[in-house]
Amino acid sequence: LKSSRVGAVSAPGAQQSSAAARPPWGREVTLLFFSYPEGLILNSLSGMMVTRLIWLLVAGLAATPVNYLFVTSPQQGTVSVVKHAAGDPGIGTVTTLLEAPAVEAPMGVAVDVKRMRLFVSDLTKKNIYLLPLAHTAGRVTLANPNAKPRVAVEGVETRWLGVDPEGNLMYSEEVLNRIMFVPVAAFSSAGFLAGASVSGSMTTVFAEAPKAPGVSNPGDVAGDVRAVYWTNKLDGQTVGSVMRVENNTAPMAIARNADKVYGLAVTPTLAFFSDGNGDIFGSGKYGGGGGGVGPPAGAV
């Protein structure tokens, strides 16, 4: 699961304040995105094997809002975007952004809406790519469709990526039992602009077992302006199903209702997460609240 806040935008030529801080689409809304487990067939996409889905609601200047769905398929080796107008009964228009050999097994996906950046992890090539996006003529495309995918982080095996509102990148390394953090400044550093990846000095270990409690085969990651969150896929009821860390304090469990938790989304007040049984739960970001662990009527 992923969530994001999309800011307001004026018509072309209108006066804007803090224009650089606003994405090129949408009224201000909070979006909740769902991640499907490995192996699930999504029939509405013509049987495409998908593992990660991200919705972007784009209101723009059109009377009818438009949704953009980013899809990675490790089996087919593709990264696609689906454009779907609100109220349209069809599946929308599918556009392939990347395919083999540019990527081989794309899995994790995250979008920095403010800076128009798409991050994709490749399990085979063990890279995280940064792909600039463009939104023109009612379409979301790669800004440089003929360019080779830019390696942002190399030598990593990760299925889960997250981007916070400031543009910082987070990812989990389940095998190494740690959460990694890349500051947004790394992507404008002299070395990165010269063609180097941000691996090494620009990539830091945010939390790692056994030194840090609360990291147990981590799954998805997310962030807001105050904290970093992640799920655990092992012993979640003991260690914590969903963890929260703020200002370098000790990790705090905000949910303990499932041993194995996969996807994660955070809104301004709540955290939503999916377990190994296909259920989706909700919790206050400090634990409890919002119906506690699980909505009032139970899991979705």
C-alpha positions in Angstrom: 0.0 0.0 0.0 1.1 3.6 -0.6 -0.3 7.0 0.1 0.5 10.5 -1.0 -0.8 14.0 -0.7 -1.3 15.9 -4.0 -1.3 19.7 -3.8 -3.3 22.3 -5.7 -2.5 23.8 -9.1 -3.8 26.8 -10.9 -4.7 27.2 -14.6 -1.8 28.1 -17.0 -0.9 31.7 -16.7 -2.6 32.2 -13.3 -0.6 33.6 -10.4 0.7 30.9 -8.1 2.5 31.1 -4.8 5.2 28.5 -4.1 4.8 27.2 -7.6 7.9 25.1 -7.4 6.4 23.2 -4.5 3.3 22.1 -6.3 2.9 19.2 -8.6 1.5 19.7 -12.1 -1.8 18.1 -11.2 -4.7 17.8 -8.9 -6.6 19.4 -6.1 -5.3 18.6 -2.6 -6.3 15.1 -1.8 -5.0 12.1 0.2 -4.5 9.0 -1.9 -4.4 5.4 -0.7 -2.7 2.8 -2.9 -2.8 -1.0 -2.7 -0.1 -3.5 -3.2 -1.0 -7.0 -4.4 1.0 -10.1 -3.1 3.2 -12.0 -5.5 1.4 -14.2 -7.9 -2.0 -12.5 -7.9 -3.7 -12.3 -11.3 -5.5 -9.0 -11.9 -8.1 -9.9 -14.5 -9.1 -6.3 -15.3 -5.6 -5.8 -16.7 -6.0 -8.7 -19.2 -4.4 -11.2 -16.9 -1.2 -9.2 -16.3 0.8 -10.6 -13.4 1.3 -7.6 -11.1 2.8 -7.2 -7.7 2.8 -3.5 -7.1 0.2 -1.0 -7.9 0.2 2.8 -7.4 -2.7 5.1 -8.1 -2.3 8.8 -8.8 -5.4 10.9 -8.9 -5.0 13.7 -11.4 -7.7 16.4 -11.5 -5.8 19.0 -13.5 -8.0 21.3 -15.4 -10.3 18.6 -16.7 -13.8 18.4 -15.6 -13.5 14.6 -15.1 -10.7 13.4 -12.7 -8.2 11.0 -14.1 -6.5 8.2 -12.3 -3.0 6.9 -13.2 -2.1 3.4 -12.1 1.6 2.4 -12.1 2.2 -1.3 -12.5 5.3 -3.4 -12.3 5.4 -7.0 -13.6 8.6 -9.0 -12.7 7.3 -11.9 -14.7 6.8 -9.9 -17.9 9.7 -7.5 -17.2 7.6 -4.4 -17.7 6.7 -1.1 -16.0 3.4 0.3 -17.2 1.0 3.1 -16.4 -2.8 2.9 -16.8 -4.8 6.0 -17.5 -8.4 5.7 -16.3 -11.0 8.5 -16.3 -13.4 8.5 -13.3 -16.7 6.9 -14.3 -15.2 5.0 -17.2 -16.4 1.4 -17.0 -13.4 0.1 -19.0 -9.9 -0.8 -17.8 -8.3 2.4 -19.2 -5.4 2.9 -21.5 -2.3 0.9 -20.7 1.1 2.4 -21.7 4.4 0.5 -21.3 7.0 2.8 -19.9 9.9 0.3 -19.6 10.5 -3.3 -20.7 13.3 -5.8 -21.1 16.2 -5.5 -21.5 16.1 -2.1 -19.8 14.6 -3.8 -16.8 14.4 -7.6 -16.1 12.4 -8.2 -12.9 10.9 -4.8 -11.8 9.2 -5.1 -8.4 9.1 -2.1 -6.0 7.7 1.2 -7.2 7.3 4.6 -5.6 6.4 8.0 -7.0 7.7 11.4 -5.9 4.7 13.5 -7.1 6.2 16.9 -6.3 9.4 16.3 -8.2 7.9 14.0 -10.9 10.2 11.1 -10.1 9.4 7.4 -10.5 11.6 4.9 -8.5 11.6 1.2 -9.6 13.6 -1.7 -8.1 14.8 -4.6 -10.2 15.3 -7.9 -8.4 17.5 -9.4 -11.1 19.8 -6.4 -11.8 19.7 -5.5 -8.1 19.3 -1.8 -8.8 16.9 1.0 -7.9 16.2 3.2 -10.9 15.2 6.9 -10.9 13.0 7.8 -13.9 11.9 11.4 -14.5 8.2 11.7 -15.4 6.4 14.1 -17.6 2.7 15.0 -17.7 1.7 16.5 -21.0 -1.4 16.4 -23.2 -3.3 14.4 -20.6 -0.7 11.7 -20.4 2.0 10.6 -17.9 5.1 9.4 -19.7 8.9 9.2 -19.1 10.5 12.6 -19.5 13.3 10.9 -21.5 11.7 7.8 -23.1 14.8 6.9 -25.1 17.3 7.3 -22.3 18.8 4.4 -20.4 17.2 4.0 -16.9 19.3 5.9 -14.4 20.7 3.8 -11.6 20.0 5.6 -8.3 21.1 2.8 -5.9 23.1 -0.2 -7.1 23.8 -3.7 -5.6 20.5 -3.9 -3.5 17.9 -6.6 -3.4 14.6 -4.9 -2.4 10.9 -5.4 -3.2 9.7 -2.4 -1.3 10.3 1.3 -1.9 8.8 4.4 -0.3 9.1 8.2 -0.8 8.2 10.7 1.8 6.7 14.2 1.1 10.2 15.7 1.2 11.4 13.4 -1.6 13.6 11.2 0.6 13.8 7.6 -0.6 13.4 4.6 1.7 13.7 0.9 1.0 13.9 -2.4 2.9 16.4 -5.2 2.6 14.7 -8.2 3.9 17.7 -10.5 3.6 20.0 -8.1 5.5 17.2 -7.2 7.9 17.5 -3.5 7.6 15.8 -0.3 6.5 17.7 2.1 4.3 17.4 5.8 3.8 18.5 8.1 0.9 18.1 11.9 1.5 16.5 13.8 -1.4 19.7 15.9 -1.6 21.6 12.9 -2.9 19.7 13.1 -6.2 20.9 16.7 -6.8 24.5 16.0 -5.6 27.4 16.7 -7.9 28.3 13.0 -8.1 24.8 11.9 -9.0 24.5 14.6 -11.6 27.8 13.5 -13.1 26.4 9.9 -13.5 27.3 8.1 -10.3 24.8 6.3 -8.2 24.1 7.4 -4.6 25.2 4.1 -3.1 27.8 4.4 -0.3 28.2 7.7 1.5 24.8 9.0 0.4 22.9 5.9 1.5 22.5 5.3 5.2 21.2 2.5 7.4 18.2 3.8 9.1 17.5 0.7 11.3 19.1 -2.7 11.3 18.7 -5.9 13.4 19.9 -6.9 15.9 21.2 -3.4 16.8 17.8 -1.8 16.4 14.7 -3.5 17.9 11.7 -3.8 15.7 13.3 -5.0 12.4 12.2 -8.5 11.6 12.3 -9.4 7.9 11.0 -6.0 6.9 8.4 -5.6 4.1 7.0 -2.3 2.9 8.2 1.2 4.0 6.6 4.6 4.1 7.4 8.0 5.5 5.8 11.3 6.4 7.3 14.7 7.4 7.9 13.3 11.0 8.6 9.6 10.9 9.6 6.5 9.0 7.3 3.4 9.1 7.8 -0.2 8.0 6.1 -3.6 8.2 7.6 -6.9 9.5 7.1 -10.2 7.8 8.3 -12.3 10.7 7.0 -12.5 14.3 5.0 -9.3 14.0 2.8 -10.1 17.0 6.0 -10.2 19.1 8.3 -7.6 17.5 5.6 -5.4 16.0 3.5 -5.8 12.8 4.0 -2.1 11.9 6.9 0.0 13.3 7.3 3.8 13.6 10.5 5.8 14.3 10.6 9.5 14.8 13.7 11.7 15.3 16.1 8.8 15.8 14.1 7.5 18.8 13.7 3.8 19.4 11.3 2.0 17.1 7.7 1.9 18.3 5.2 -0.8 17.4 1.9 0.8 16.3 0.3 -2.6 15.6 0.9 -6.2 16.7 -2.1 -8.0 15.3 -0.4 -10.1 12.6 2.9 -12.0 12.4 3.4 -11.4 8.6 2.6 -8.0 7.2 3.3 -6.8 3.6 2.0 -3.6 2.2 1.8 -0.2 4.0 0.2 3.2 3.5 0.2 6.2 5.7 -2.2 9.2 5.6 -1.9 12.3 7.8 -3.5 10.4 10.7 -3.7 6.7 9.9 -1.6 3.7 8.8 -3.1 1.0 6.7 -1.4 -2.4 6.1 -2.1 -5.8 4.6 -1.3 -9.2 6.2 -0.5 -12.6 4.7 -4.2 -13.6 4.6 -5.2 -10.8 2.2 -6.8 -8.6 4.9 -6.3 -4.8 5.2 -6.2 -3.2 8.6 -6.0 0.4 9.9 -4.4 1.9 12.9 -3.7 5.4 14.3 -0.1 6.4 13.5 0.8 6.3 17.2 -1.1 3.1 17.7 -4.8 2.7 18.3 -7.2 5.5 17.2 -9.0 5.4 13.9 -10.8 2.2 15.1 -7.7 0.8 16.6 -5.9 -2.1 14.8 -8.5 -2.9 12.1 -11.4 -0.7 11.1 -14.5 -0.7 13.4 -16.1 -3.4 11.2 -12.9 -5.5 11.1 -10.5 -6.1 8.3 -11.4 -5.1 4.7 
